[in-house]
């Protein structure tokens, strides 16, 4: 694939790859946010449930204590059989109950005609207050009940204490089961306010108590005007508990009394017709979580935008680096061509002189009519051979000079070597440099970029030429070996090696030991880069007696023998 195509291919995958990574990252972050939300809701539900259990236990325990006191009082009154008698014993026990903080606003008595009597703690007697309760549903319920149990009324407005309250009453039954009256007390909002303070329920959180069947509001904070005595409106979520299909539950719902989205715990208090609801504003529950979630999402998004910027910048810089590298390679090729220009002109000029000489010879023979078949055949063969030689030189020069992409193909190593030698052998011959080629290159197939690999060979041969041109004994040897799935191509010259300090810097860009104007210092660094891009390596063999550079291409470079 071409480098330009490679770059376009890489660019085309930048955005999709980034989107996939971004979606995965957002998925992970989203999952973490969802898990934190689930944990938050679980904790909030558990907290409300704990509040609900605590308040239910407190109300249930108070009602049980009150029921015991009312029941004992009812029995003692039944035994006296007259309200006018001294109730000093009852008075003493009721005072003890009062000190024990039994939550009552008053302690009253009904006679058989539902007239109200108030207990005077000073005299220990019940005093007629001249008020009748026959219009109260709870009073009629106590009078008519067959079961021996505590009766809890729906919310009502007290005739004596003049406030909203709920009544808890016990029937006074005679020896023959006849109705003698009832003893009762009332619970006001002070009791429920004390519970809210006791359990530290936030004033902004919902705390409501409903009594009766169906349940009606007795107490609620935050307060809603005109709500006391109104029936509780069920929502689809709370209906199973309100209709007593479930004893309790925690729900996310909109409370209809003030249309606020809340998480609420709602439950019945034991066997009593008292329903308690504790709720928290949903927005206040998730406020901190929402801030953290938005911050996390924002930071993640900002990180992805920054990562995209870095990724695009990387692609841009990588593209520029490729362009710079390509230009550097091409510049190195032009420098090599410049070094070979003189010898190349001589390399082509000699064959042209040979062709010209044979053409003149044939022309003279034709003028003197001495042209025979043998002379013509010999001259044509020599001309054809010389033309083939020029064609090889031009072909190698054309391949070497191309500024093409990095596409690769299967190429016979021998062909690349012949092209390299065609470009420089005349230069070597003219300088008296013996060129020794010991290869089986025609049997080796490489999967390489032909132009780039040819450039590496030309660079190494030029370096060897410069190194030995002033020596008394001048030779360059090319050797090829293929063993253990590794191709080894070495170029050795008659030089006596390179000093360690210089050898360690040979492959550095722009490092050269040649005089100014004699070299660019890019040949070896570019050559090593080309070989590394082909999955191989180029190195200086410091163990050799002479100056020797080695190219190794491993099996993953797809070097392989071809059957002859």
C-alpha atoms as one frame of an Amber mdcrd trajectory, in Angstrom:
protein
   0.000   0.000   0.000   1.335   3.433  -0.883   2.498   5.778   1.838  -0.093
   8.359   0.761  -2.731   5.651   0.796  -1.408   4.454   4.143  -1.712   7.956
   5.520  -5.204   8.422   4.119  -6.153   5.013   5.474  -4.791   5.983   8.904
  -6.626   9.295   8.778  -9.853   7.600   7.747  -9.637   5.413  10.846  -8.745
   8.168  13.298 -12.292   9.407  13.876 -14.018   5.955  13.916 -11.352   4.579
  16.251 -11.664   7.628  18.488 -15.449   7.318  18.487 -15.250   3.652  19.463
 -12.787   4.415  22.266 -14.878   7.411  23.317 -18.061   5.340  23.401 -16.317
   2.649  25.424 -14.987   5.257  27.848 -18.390   6.921  28.134 -19.905   3.467
  28.630 -17.534   2.751  31.527 -18.114   6.196  33.038 -21.862   5.860  32.494
 -21.850   2.479  34.198 -19.970   3.918  37.157 -22.403   6.841  37.353 -25.352
   4.435  37.180 -23.819   2.228  39.883 -23.240   5.265  42.112 -26.870   6.289
  41.487 -28.097   2.812  42.394 -26.023   2.840  45.591 -27.313   6.318  46.448
 -30.943   5.250  45.981 -30.368   2.060  47.957 -28.869   4.062  50.834 -31.679
   6.644  50.680 -34.353   3.949  50.713 -32.657   2.173  53.594 -32.428   5.450
  55.569 -36.114   6.204  55.042 -37.005   2.633  55.909 -35.028   2.923  59.180
 -36.811   6.193  60.020 -40.140   4.537  59.269 -39.383   1.550  61.531 -38.235
   3.821  64.371 -41.286   6.110  64.271 -43.657   3.142  63.930 -42.086   1.475
  66.924 -42.360   4.683  68.953 -46.019   5.273  68.051 -46.916   1.591  68.490
 -45.154   1.410  71.866 -46.896   4.570  73.092 -50.310   3.268  71.999 -49.675
  -0.051  73.737 -48.755   1.725  76.981 -51.798   3.951  76.647 -54.007   0.950
  75.918 -52.833  -0.815  79.078 -53.624   2.260  81.182 -57.046   2.725  79.578
 -57.916  -0.928  79.984 -57.038  -0.989  83.702 -58.927   2.243  84.242 -61.990
   0.854  82.444 -61.967  -2.228  84.668 -61.661  -0.217  87.875 -64.436   2.156
  86.858 -66.678  -0.789  86.016 -66.095  -2.212  89.485 -67.087   1.113  91.209
 -70.220   1.317  89.047 -70.696   5.045  89.729 -68.826   8.085  88.414 -69.420
  10.159  91.568 -67.328   7.958  93.833 -63.767   8.710  94.805 -61.196   7.689
  92.145 -58.156   8.463  94.219 -56.459   5.200  93.248 -57.046   5.951  89.565
 -55.863   9.472  90.113 -52.611   8.195  91.629 -51.958   5.813  88.708 -52.865
   8.483  86.132 -50.456  10.898  87.751 -47.782   8.216  87.481 -48.664   7.816
  83.809 -48.384  11.535  83.335 -44.931  11.547  84.890 -43.982   8.622  82.608
 -44.826  10.926  79.660 -47.793   8.915  78.364 -48.611  11.135  75.323 -52.119
  12.399  76.086 -53.642  15.854  75.899 -56.479  14.900  78.248 -58.124  12.009
  80.098 -61.918  11.721  79.691 -64.849   9.465  80.412 -68.118   8.695  78.631
 -71.170   7.451  80.453 -73.705   5.082  78.914 -75.446   8.050  77.256 -72.129
   9.259  75.756 -71.948  12.303  78.019 -68.395  13.510  78.642 -66.747  13.581
  82.093 -63.409  15.132  82.779 -61.079  13.750  85.463 -60.194  16.381  88.041
 -56.735  15.385  89.251 -57.081  17.536  92.371 -60.214  15.823  93.711 -59.780
  12.466  92.002 -63.365  12.725  90.715 -64.838  12.784  87.210 -66.682  16.033
  86.583 -69.548  16.379  84.102 -68.596  18.954  81.460 -72.111  18.933  79.965
 -71.029  17.877  76.486 -72.444  14.906  74.621 -70.435  12.812  72.123 -73.259
  10.916  70.450 -72.424  12.703  67.185 -68.926  11.207  67.144 -68.455   8.103
  65.032 -65.728   6.753  67.305 -68.040   7.023  70.352 -70.769   5.057  68.618
 -68.159   2.534  67.455 -66.982   1.983  71.045 -70.574   1.662  72.265 -71.512
  -0.863  69.606 -68.302  -2.891  69.424 -68.299  -6.575  70.267 -64.509  -7.030
  70.377 -62.416  -6.027  73.337 -59.865  -3.745  71.627 -58.574  -0.200  71.529
 -60.509   2.110  69.205 -58.522   4.818  67.377 -60.565   7.525  65.717 -60.112
   9.415  62.492 -58.810  13.005  62.818 -61.331  15.314  64.525 -61.564  18.716
  66.160 -61.729  18.472  69.963 -64.847  19.879  71.662 -62.961  20.685  74.838
 -59.316  21.288  73.855 -60.294  23.000  70.603 -57.599  21.509  68.340 -57.104
  18.743  65.785 -56.518  15.422  67.498 -57.116  11.704  67.440 -58.927   9.745
  70.162 -57.863   6.405  71.659 -60.748   4.804  73.657 -61.575   1.672  75.680
 -65.097   0.363  76.337 -66.321   0.011  79.948 -68.348  -3.169  80.085 -70.578
  -4.301  82.923 -70.737  -7.729  84.521 -73.496  -8.786  82.122 -71.756  -7.308
  79.077 -73.806  -4.146  79.074 -72.272  -0.834  77.920 -71.429   1.340  80.917
 -69.390   3.936  79.090 -65.840   4.464  77.828 -62.553   5.858  79.021 -60.444
   7.672  76.459 -57.663  10.150  75.889 -56.595  12.278  72.961 -53.340  12.669
  71.056 -52.494  16.020  69.474 -49.797  17.268  67.136 -47.442  17.873  70.078
 -46.805  14.135  70.316 -45.852  13.818  66.637 -43.750  16.972  66.754 -41.809
  15.472  69.660 -41.239  12.337  67.555 -39.889  14.419  64.644 -37.437  16.130
  67.004 -36.526  12.877  68.715 -35.517  11.170  65.453 -34.028  14.379  63.985
 -36.216  14.359  60.913 -35.313  17.382  58.786 -38.086  20.035  58.714 -37.883
  20.028  54.928 -38.467  16.262  54.783 -41.983  14.887  54.659 -43.383  13.507
  57.925 -47.105  12.741  57.904 -49.480  10.784  60.152 -52.885   9.633  58.898
 -55.589   7.856  60.897 -58.884   6.223  60.086 -60.031   3.965  57.301 -59.550
   5.313  54.697 -56.641   7.232  56.220 -57.038  10.992  56.716 -54.349  13.555
  57.461 -53.821  14.310  61.158 -50.294  15.730  61.126 -47.947  16.781  58.321
 -44.668  18.656  57.873 -44.040  20.643  55.801 -47.550  21.949  56.444 -50.108
  22.319  53.685 -53.032  24.587  54.540 -56.418  22.897  54.786 -54.993  19.390
  54.551 -55.838  18.110  58.089 -58.900  15.843  57.986 -58.606  15.341  54.219
 -58.258  11.764  52.932 -54.853  10.663  51.618 -54.842  10.484  47.806 -53.209
   7.281  46.639 -50.766   7.152  43.711 -50.198   4.024  41.618 -47.041   3.394
  43.644 -48.504   3.871  47.147 -51.991   2.365  46.519 -51.055  -1.224  47.578
 -50.011   0.009  51.047 -52.860   2.513  51.483 -55.368  -0.207  50.532 -53.695
  -2.558  53.064 -52.556  -5.046  50.420 -49.034  -4.446  51.711 -48.066  -3.471
  55.287 -45.267  -1.102  54.172 -43.125  -0.003  51.256 -40.597   2.511  49.903
 -41.577   4.265  46.677 -40.521   7.014  44.294 -43.613   9.083  43.597 -45.163
  12.546  43.296 -47.070  13.466  46.463 -50.431  14.829  45.357 -50.820  17.222
  48.279 -47.966  19.460  47.107 -46.943  17.874  43.760 -43.331  17.296  44.775
 -41.261  14.403  43.478 -40.228  12.401  46.528 -38.835   9.125  47.744 -41.149
   8.032  50.567 -41.495   5.201  53.073 -45.099   4.493  54.077 -46.338   1.926
  56.605 -49.168   0.995  58.961 -48.539   1.056  62.713 -49.177  -2.515  63.850
 -52.897  -3.368  64.065 -53.922   0.264  64.531 -55.523   2.380  61.785 -52.557
   4.750  61.798 -50.509   5.282  58.644 -47.085   6.964  58.840 -45.294   8.448
  55.834 -41.692   9.721  55.789 -40.294  11.187  52.570 -37.410  13.170  51.134
 -37.376  15.517  48.179 -35.914  13.559  45.270 -33.941  16.559  44.024 -32.266
  16.998  47.423 -31.317  13.295  47.447 -29.602  13.398  44.068 -28.280  16.989
  44.223 -24.736  16.034  45.236 -24.757  12.951  43.017 -26.000  14.983  40.052
 -23.204  17.546  40.530 -20.621  14.774  40.726 -22.107  12.961  37.709 -22.157
  16.123  35.601 -18.601  16.929  36.685 -17.430  13.418  35.823 -19.186  13.488
  32.457 -17.812  16.962  31.746 -14.256  15.972  32.658 -14.557  12.824  30.543
 -15.867  14.815  27.584 -13.090  17.399  27.982 -10.544  14.602  28.179 -11.896
  13.042  24.986 -11.798  16.399  23.174  -8.202  16.915  24.338  -7.330  13.339
  23.336  -8.869  13.921  19.901  -6.822  17.092  19.531  -3.645  15.206  20.467
  -4.539  12.339  18.141  -5.165  14.644  15.186  -1.986  16.540  16.022  -0.082
  13.268  16.137  -1.452  12.239  12.738  -0.543  15.645  11.343   2.998  15.524
  12.725   3.388  11.928  11.601   2.353  12.958   8.096   4.874  15.780   8.137
   7.563  13.412   9.402   6.795  11.015   6.555   7.017  13.840   4.056  10.292
  15.006   5.588  11.653  11.471   5.538  10.618  10.993   1.915  12.238  14.281
   0.952  15.381  13.330   2.866  15.532   9.964   1.089  15.062  11.617  -2.267
  17.705  14.234  -1.449  20.105  11.452  -0.540  19.423   9.777  -3.869  20.099
  13.007  -5.744  23.334  13.448  -3.797  24.373   9.923  -4.773  23.509  10.627
  -8.390  25.604  13.783  -8.211  28.551  11.767  -6.941  28.137   9.298  -9.830
  27.375  11.878 -12.522  30.873  11.985 -14.038  31.301   8.226 -14.150  27.768
   7.782 -15.460  28.532  10.097 -18.398  31.676   8.062 -19.129  29.701   4.823
 -18.611  27.231   5.817 -21.318  29.737   7.639 -23.568  31.963   4.575 -24.094
  29.160   2.368 -25.421  28.045   5.212 -27.681  31.602   5.478 -29.093  31.575
   1.738 -29.767  28.251   2.019 -31.596  29.482   5.040 -33.559  32.664   3.197
 -34.566  30.752   0.208 -35.872  28.347   2.423 -37.765  31.283   4.267 -39.449
  32.917   0.950 -40.299  29.731  -0.271 -41.986  29.337   3.023 -43.878  32.897
   2.820 -45.278  32.434  -0.791 -46.274  29.192   0.119 -48.011  30.877   2.989
 -49.913  33.650   0.737 -51.200  31.228  -2.090 -51.814  33.199  -4.325 -49.475
  30.305  -5.064 -47.114  29.945  -8.792 -46.617  27.517 -10.834 -44.560  30.054
 -11.789 -41.908  31.105  -8.158 -41.264  27.461  -7.023 -41.070  26.517  -9.799
 -38.615  29.508  -9.125 -36.371  28.867  -5.380 -36.245  25.155  -5.785 -35.550
  25.816  -8.221 -32.706  28.304  -5.803 -31.156  25.899  -2.873 -31.585  23.024
  -4.847 -30.036  25.185  -5.906 -27.076  26.277  -2.326 -26.521  22.697  -1.047
 -26.741  21.641  -3.631 -24.133  24.415  -2.391 -21.910  23.195   1.211 -22.231
  19.607   0.060 -21.633  20.642  -1.632 -18.380  22.390   1.538 -17.243  19.361
   3.690 -18.109  16.975   1.175 -16.490  18.973   1.167 -13.265  19.197   4.947
 -13.331  15.434   5.262 -13.891  14.633   2.901 -11.017  17.086   4.645  -8.729
  15.882   8.168  -9.531  12.153   7.487  -9.059  10.526   9.347  -6.123   7.840
   6.750  -5.636   5.806   5.507  -2.698   6.747   2.693  -0.344   4.761  -0.042
  -2.058   6.452  -3.422  -2.006   6.552  -6.400  -4.318   8.426  -9.657  -4.766
  11.735  -8.840  -6.485  14.680 -11.095  -7.354  17.720  -9.927  -5.412  19.975
 -10.567  -8.419  18.009  -8.052 -10.495  18.506  -5.290  -7.924  22.233  -6.092
  -7.663  22.652  -5.969 -11.472  20.954  -2.557 -11.519  23.246  -1.283  -8.747
  26.371  -2.589 -10.460  25.304  -1.170 -13.817  25.223   2.289 -12.249  28.666
   2.161 -10.623  30.895  -0.526 -12.143  32.420   1.802 -14.774  33.240   4.270
 -12.003  34.904   1.489 -10.044  36.814   0.256 -13.099  38.016   3.713 -13.970
  39.336   4.177 -10.425  41.052   0.803 -10.380  38.755  -0.704  -7.774  38.286
  -4.446  -8.055  34.625  -5.403  -7.623  34.079  -8.961  -6.359  30.558 -10.394
  -6.345  30.101 -13.725  -4.538  26.342 -14.384  -4.531  23.567 -16.741  -5.394
  21.325 -13.706  -5.704  19.368 -14.955  -8.717  17.819 -17.632  -6.478  16.641
 -15.277  -3.751  13.329 -13.461  -3.731  12.752 -10.425  -1.518   9.497  -8.709
  -0.679  10.802  -5.138  -0.732  10.425  -1.731  -2.304  12.781  -2.045  -5.268
  13.749   1.639  -5.454  14.449   1.955  -1.735  16.490  -1.238  -1.576  18.484
  -0.187  -4.628  19.188   3.134  -2.905  20.584   1.298   0.141  22.959  -0.707
  -2.067  24.092   2.417  -3.969  24.687   4.283  -0.690  26.841   1.451   0.700
  28.773   1.025  -2.553  29.407   4.778  -2.794  30.665   4.836   0.801  33.025
   1.954   0.041  34.206   3.701  -3.120  35.052   6.865  -1.165  36.789   4.829
   1.566  39.153   2.814  -0.687  39.764   5.183  -3.625  43.001   6.509  -2.048
  44.258   3.116  -0.781  47.043   1.149  -2.547  44.976  -2.032  -2.541  41.407
  -1.270  -3.629  38.665  -3.859  -3.707  34.985  -4.229  -2.742  33.336  -7.583
  -2.105  29.567  -8.313  -2.157  28.470 -11.540  -0.429  24.999 -13.030  -0.008
  24.009 -15.863   2.333  20.618 -17.340   3.156  20.442 -19.561   6.213  17.938
 -20.265   8.976  15.318 -18.106   7.269  17.614 -15.077   7.430  19.103 -13.303
   4.424  22.507 -11.747   5.053  23.976  -9.377   2.457  27.395  -7.900   3.255
  29.488  -5.253   1.484  33.157  -5.377   2.511  35.935  -3.137   1.280  39.719
  -3.172   1.648  39.621  -0.508   4.347  40.979  -1.377   7.784  37.801  -0.699
   9.734  36.394   2.326  11.545  37.515   3.631  14.944  35.149   3.029  17.862
  34.326   6.700  18.538  33.377   7.206  14.900  31.669   3.816  14.523  29.267
   4.592  17.368  27.980   7.635  15.469  27.908   6.235  11.928  24.130   5.907
  11.804  23.407   9.389  13.171  21.742  11.796  10.711  24.109  14.453   9.268
  27.201  12.782  10.735  29.984  12.362   8.164  33.757  11.898   8.095  33.993
  13.282   4.571  35.198  16.776   3.772  32.702  19.629   3.477  30.824  19.349
   0.222  31.772  15.668  -0.171  28.779  14.165   1.647  25.474  14.923   3.361
  25.802  12.611   6.366  22.389  11.110   5.565  23.278   8.021   3.556  23.723
   5.514   6.381  20.922   6.893   8.584  18.465   6.819   5.673  19.656   3.344
   4.648  19.218   1.959   8.161  15.722   3.469   8.369  14.741   1.875   5.047
  15.980  -1.564   6.146  14.227  -1.252   9.534  10.964  -0.379   7.767  11.392
  -3.668   5.877  11.689  -5.530   9.186  15.454  -5.990   8.984  18.582  -4.308
  10.277  21.709  -2.638   8.896  24.847  -2.555  11.020  28.592  -2.099  10.947
  30.487  -5.336  11.678  33.193  -4.263  14.112  34.612  -7.832  14.290  35.634
  -7.877  10.623  39.297  -7.254   9.714  38.139  -4.954   6.948  35.359  -2.369
   6.767  32.173  -4.367   6.495  28.473  -3.422   6.552  25.769  -6.107   6.829
  22.097  -6.118   5.838  19.969  -8.791   7.515  16.379  -9.492   6.540  14.586
 -11.998   8.798  11.948 -14.536   7.718   9.146 -12.125   8.602  10.495  -9.933
   5.848   9.296 -12.725   3.519  12.758 -13.483   2.141  12.665 -17.019   0.690
  14.414 -19.330  -1.783  12.877 -19.953  -5.161  13.204 -23.392  -6.717  15.497
 -23.198  -9.730
